[in-house]
Amino acid sequence: MAEQDRIRVAVVFGGRSGEHDVSCASAAGIITHLNRDRYAVRPVRITSTGSWVPGPEDLPAGPYGPDDLQRLLPDTGAPCWAGLAQALPVLAAADVVLPVLHGPYGEDGTVQGLLETLDVPYVGNGVFAGAAGMDKDVTKRLLASVGLPVAASVLLHGPAAELPEQERQWLGLPAFVKPARAGSSLGVTRVNDWAELDAALAGARAFDTKVLVEEAVLGREVDLAVLEHPDGRLEVGPALEIRVRGGQPFFDYAAKYQDSTTRFEIPARLPTRVAERLREMAVEVFRTLGCSGLLRIDFLLRDDTEPVVNEVNTFPGFTAASQYPRIWAATGLAYQELLDVLIATALAGGGPRTAPAAVPAAAR
């Protein structure tokens, strides 16, 4: 591709959420793997205080880590509005934006709304899907409305809300306490005794005033990845099973990002009936939430056979070791090629929402 024909890609990362560091790691992987023969890459960092810091217009190819990006785009201390004023022309000049943001103030539709206002194509989910997917309570309500199975839960609003005894008996033990609008298992606690509930609620409320207390669905944890192609076709990758081995009570933040003993099995060894049902449900989740581009759906298998939708990730982790890229790598779609598909889909305006039924990814 001629120099003047390269696609200008702005990679936005960081942000004010508790997943700032995770976002920086995802962005480092993406920036490293974007093909410079096809793309002119410009990084744009949102600092943990909300300041926008545009980077070089055409970042050279090479391996980048999160520390490299933070050194390259240091916090200037400028007010948020001043940094955004500098970043707006950068975003508007891009052919496509890759919002590599996890959690509130980014993955939840806020930055996508800004890009919609600028009329700039961007990779991934739109305002509604981002906002709905970020809120676990809203996600559950939408999915349950079309008959998809979700874990029983009770929603607590505000700093003083308590869980009545009747609802404790209904949910049973163990139970999980979760902030409704946070990711990476931040603020999530497994409660084995109701005496632990107050501390668990305090931990969740450190991230959100809206908290879910949820039944524990005991069984295997399996992830499915959906990828939208430029023609609107949806493809579902092979199921990935998570195996936590470091002694954590569940797939928490430490198991996700700090424990080298956590293992992913791709494809998961599942009965044909269960694997097919998971694929069907993944597509139904994608369409129910009005998704575009990509989605990772985290399932729990009750009694190891009955799928329950646990959570969704509208922009999942994107290091080379993360579940979403690894699922597609198992099909033969390399990280660099996966980025090509996502960008091509964004530039095509996304496929029609009445896309044909997805089919399992075949080995390439």
C-alpha positions in Angstrom: 0.0 0.0 0.0 1.4 3.4 -1.0 2.4 5.7 1.8 -0.5 8.2 1.1 -3.0 5.3 1.0 -2.3 3.9 4.4 -5.3 4.0 6.8 -4.9 6.5 9.6 -5.8 4.7 12.9 -6.0 6.5 16.2 -5.7 4.1 19.1 -7.3 5.6 22.3 -6.4 3.9 25.6 -6.0 4.4 29.3 -9.0 6.2 30.9 -10.2 7.0 34.4 -11.5 3.5 35.3 -9.9 1.0 37.6 -8.9 -0.9 34.5 -6.5 1.8 33.3 -3.5 -0.5 33.4 -5.3 -3.3 31.7 -6.3 -0.9 28.9 -2.6 0.2 28.5 -1.6 -3.4 28.2 -4.3 -4.1 25.6 -3.3 -1.0 23.6 0.4 -2.0 23.7 -0.5 -5.3 22.1 -2.6 -3.7 19.5 -0.1 -1.0 18.6 2.6 -3.6 18.4 0.6 -5.8 16.0 -0.9 -3.2 13.7 0.7 -3.6 10.2 2.5 -0.4 9.4 2.4 -1.2 5.7 -1.4 -0.8 6.0 -1.8 1.7 8.8 -0.4 4.9 10.1 -0.9 4.6 13.8 -1.4 7.5 16.2 -1.7 6.7 20.0 -3.9 8.8 22.2 -3.7 8.3 25.9 -6.4 9.2 28.4 -4.6 9.5 31.8 -6.1 8.1 35.0 -7.2 11.7 35.9 -9.0 12.1 32.5 -6.5 14.2 30.6 -6.1 13.5 26.9 -2.5 13.2 25.5 -2.2 12.8 21.7 1.0 11.0 20.6 3.1 11.0 17.4 1.2 11.2 14.2 2.9 8.0 12.7 4.3 5.8 15.5 7.1 3.6 14.1 6.6 -0.2 14.0 8.2 -2.2 16.9 7.3 -4.0 20.1 5.7 -1.7 22.7 4.8 -2.4 26.3 2.5 -0.4 28.5 5.4 1.4 30.2 6.7 2.4 26.8 3.4 4.0 25.9 3.1 5.9 29.3 6.7 7.2 28.8 5.8 8.2 25.2 2.6 10.0 26.3 3.2 11.3 29.8 0.6 13.1 31.9 1.1 16.8 31.2 -1.1 17.9 34.1 -3.3 19.9 31.7 -7.0 20.2 32.6 -9.2 17.5 31.1 -10.9 20.0 28.8 -7.6 21.3 27.5 -6.3 17.9 26.6 -9.6 17.0 24.9 -9.5 20.2 22.9 -6.1 19.1 21.6 -7.3 15.5 20.9 -10.5 16.4 19.1 -8.7 17.4 15.8 -6.6 14.2 16.0 -9.7 12.0 16.4 -11.6 13.9 13.6 -8.6 13.5 11.2 -8.4 9.7 11.7 -9.9 7.3 9.2 -10.9 5.0 12.0 -10.5 5.1 15.8 -9.7 2.0 17.9 -11.1 2.7 21.4 -9.1 0.3 23.5 -10.9 1.2 26.7 -12.1 -1.1 29.5 -14.6 -0.2 32.1 -16.4 3.1 32.9 -15.5 6.3 31.1 -14.7 4.5 27.9 -16.1 1.0 27.3 -19.5 2.2 28.6 -20.4 4.2 25.5 -19.1 7.6 26.6 -16.2 7.8 24.2 -18.2 6.1 21.5 -20.8 9.0 21.9 -18.0 11.5 21.3 -16.9 9.7 18.2 -20.5 9.5 16.9 -20.7 13.3 17.4 -17.4 13.7 15.3 -18.8 11.3 12.7 -15.6 9.2 12.9 -15.8 5.4 12.2 -14.6 3.3 15.2 -14.0 -0.3 16.0 -16.4 -2.2 18.1 -19.7 -1.6 19.9 -21.8 1.6 19.8 -23.2 3.8 22.6 -26.2 1.6 23.5 -24.4 -1.8 23.5 -21.5 -0.3 25.4 -23.7 1.2 28.1 -26.0 -1.9 28.4 -23.0 -4.3 28.4 -21.2 -2.3 31.1 -24.1 -2.6 33.5 -24.5 -6.1 34.7 -28.0 -5.5 35.9 -29.2 -4.0 32.6 -27.5 -6.8 30.7 -29.3 -9.5 32.8 -32.7 -7.8 32.3 -32.3 -7.5 28.5 -31.1 -11.1 28.1 -33.8 -12.5 30.5 -36.4 -10.7 28.4 -35.7 -12.9 25.4 -35.5 -16.0 27.5 -31.7 -16.4 27.9 -30.7 -17.9 31.2 -28.9 -15.7 33.7 -28.0 -16.1 37.4 -30.6 -15.0 40.0 -29.6 -11.8 41.6 -30.7 -8.9 43.8 -29.9 -5.3 43.0 -28.9 -3.0 45.9 -28.9 0.8 45.3 -27.0 3.3 47.3 -24.6 3.1 50.2 -27.1 1.9 52.9 -29.1 -0.7 51.0 -29.1 -4.1 52.8 -30.0 -7.6 51.7 -33.2 -8.8 53.4 -33.2 -12.2 55.1 -35.9 -13.5 52.7 -33.6 -12.7 49.7 -30.6 -14.2 51.4 -32.5 -17.5 51.7 -33.7 -17.2 48.1 -30.1 -16.7 46.7 -28.5 -19.2 49.1 -24.7 -19.6 49.7 -22.2 -19.3 48.3 -23.1 -16.0 46.6 -21.2 -13.3 44.7 -21.2 -9.6 45.4 -20.4 -7.4 42.4 -20.3 -3.8 41.4 -22.8 -3.5 38.6 -20.6 -1.3 36.4 -17.0 -2.4 36.7 -14.8 -5.0 34.9 -11.8 -7.3 35.4 -13.5 -8.7 38.5 -12.7 -5.5 40.4 -14.7 -5.3 43.7 -16.0 -8.9 43.3 -16.2 -11.1 46.4 -17.3 -14.7 46.8 -19.4 -14.8 50.1 -19.4 -18.2 51.8 -21.1 -16.9 55.0 -23.5 -14.0 55.4 -21.3 -12.6 58.1 -18.9 -11.7 55.2 -21.6 -9.7 53.4 -21.0 -6.2 54.8 -17.3 -6.3 53.9 -18.1 -7.6 50.4 -20.6 -4.8 49.9 -18.1 -2.2 51.0 -15.6 -3.7 48.5 -18.1 -3.5 45.7 -19.2 0.0 46.6 -15.7 1.3 46.3 -16.3 0.9 42.5 -20.0 1.5 42.1 -23.1 2.6 44.1 -25.1 0.0 42.3 -24.3 -3.5 43.5 -25.5 -7.0 42.6 -25.7 -9.9 45.0 -25.9 -13.0 42.9 -26.4 -16.7 43.3 -23.3 -18.8 42.7 -23.7 -20.9 39.6 -21.4 -23.9 40.3 -19.8 -25.4 37.3 -17.3 -24.8 34.5 -16.4 -21.3 33.2 -16.4 -21.0 29.4 -15.9 -18.0 27.1 -17.2 -17.5 23.6 -16.0 -14.9 21.1 -18.2 -13.3 18.4 -16.6 -11.5 15.4 -18.5 -9.4 12.9 -17.1 -9.4 9.3 -17.4 -6.4 6.9 -20.3 -8.0 5.2 -22.3 -8.4 8.4 -21.6 -12.1 8.8 -21.1 -13.2 12.4 -18.5 -15.8 13.3 -18.3 -17.6 16.6 -14.9 -18.9 17.7 -14.3 -22.2 19.6 -15.2 -22.3 23.2 -12.4 -21.5 25.7 -12.5 -23.0 29.2 -10.8 -21.2 32.1 -8.9 -23.3 34.6 -7.8 -21.4 37.8 -5.0 -23.2 39.6 -3.5 -20.6 41.9 -5.9 -21.1 44.8 -8.2 -18.2 44.0 -11.9 -18.8 44.8 -12.8 -17.8 41.3 -11.4 -16.1 38.2 -10.6 -12.9 40.0 -8.3 -10.0 39.1 -5.2 -11.9 40.4 -6.1 -15.0 38.4 -6.6 -12.9 35.3 -3.5 -10.7 35.3 -1.1 -11.9 38.0 -1.2 -15.7 38.2 0.9 -17.6 35.6 -0.7 -20.9 36.6 -4.2 -19.9 35.1 -4.8 -22.0 32.0 -7.1 -21.6 29.0 -8.2 -24.7 27.1 -9.1 -24.1 23.5 -11.3 -25.7 22.3 -13.0 -26.6 25.6 -13.9 -30.3 25.8 -17.6 -30.1 25.7 -20.4 -32.4 24.5 -21.6 -31.5 21.0 -25.0 -30.5 22.2 -23.5 -28.1 24.8 -21.0 -26.6 22.4 -23.7 -25.9 19.8 -26.0 -24.4 22.4 -23.3 -22.0 23.5 -22.7 -20.9 19.9 -26.4 -20.2 19.4 -26.6 -18.3 22.7 -23.5 -16.2 21.9 -25.2 -15.0 18.7 -28.4 -14.3 20.5 -26.6 -12.3 23.1 -24.8 -10.3 20.4 -28.0 -9.4 18.7 -30.1 -8.8 21.8 -27.6 -6.1 23.0 -27.3 -4.6 19.6 -23.6 -5.3 19.3 -21.3 -4.6 16.5 -17.7 -5.6 15.7 -16.9 -7.9 18.6 -18.1 -9.4 21.8 -16.9 -11.9 24.4 -19.5 -13.7 26.4 -18.6 -15.4 29.6 -20.7 -18.4 30.4 -21.1 -20.6 33.4 -22.1 -24.3 33.0 -24.5 -25.1 35.7 -23.8 -28.8 36.8 -21.3 -28.7 33.9 -24.0 -29.0 31.3 -26.5 -26.1 31.3 -25.2 -22.7 30.0 -25.9 -19.6 32.0 -24.8 -16.2 30.7 -22.5 -14.7 33.4 -21.2 -11.4 31.9 -20.4 -9.8 28.6 -17.3 -7.8 27.5 -18.0 -5.2 24.8 -14.3 -4.6 24.4 -12.5 -7.5 26.0 -8.8 -7.7 27.0 -6.6 -7.5 24.0 -3.1 -8.6 24.9 -1.7 -11.5 22.9 -2.4 -13.7 26.0 -6.0 -12.5 26.4 -8.9 -14.8 25.8 -10.4 -13.0 22.8 -7.3 -13.0 20.6 -6.3 -16.5 21.7 -9.7 -17.9 20.7 -9.2 -16.5 17.2 -5.6 -17.6 17.0 -6.8 -21.1 17.6 -8.7 -20.9 14.4 -5.7 -19.7 12.4 -6.7 -16.0 12.5 -3.6 -14.4 13.8 -3.6 -11.3 16.0 -2.6 -9.0 13.1 -5.3 -10.4 10.8 -7.9 -10.1 13.6 -7.2 -6.4 13.8 -7.5 -6.2 10.0 -11.0 -7.7 10.2 -12.1 -5.4 13.0 -10.9 -2.2 11.2 -12.4 -3.3 7.9 -15.8 -3.9 9.6 -15.6 -0.5 11.2 -14.9 1.2 7.9 -17.7 -0.7 6.2 -20.1 0.7 8.8 -20.8 -2.6 10.4 -23.0 -5.3 9.0 -26.8 -5.3 9.0 -28.3 -6.3 12.3 -30.3 -8.9 10.4 -27.0 -10.7 9.6 -27.4 -14.4 8.7 -26.9 -17.0 11.5 -23.4 -17.4 12.6 -21.4 -20.5 11.9 -18.6 -22.1 13.9 -15.2 -20.9 12.9 -13.5 -23.4 10.7 -9.7 -23.9 10.8 -8.1 -21.8 8.1 
